């Protein structure tokens, strides 16, 4: 960090929980999370809409920004794909 500017690239961490039943294969966008430097994108299930949180100002993840920031959702979803 130089002069208050983070010069590191925005990398992503991907996490997906295994299905509850043994032997089932994880499905895309089901129980998955993508965490970037500033944002976290959560896919609660394959059928539910994703939720986006700004980790800089919402550490408790209470304010879903997915509807108001579709460009960030698309960017992080593309990294998942």
Buried (B, 14 or more C-beta within 10 A) or exposed (E): EEEEEEEEEEEBEEEBEEEEEEEEEEEEBBBBBBBBEEBBBBBBEEEEEBBBBBEEEBEEEEEBBBEEBEEBBEBBBEBBE
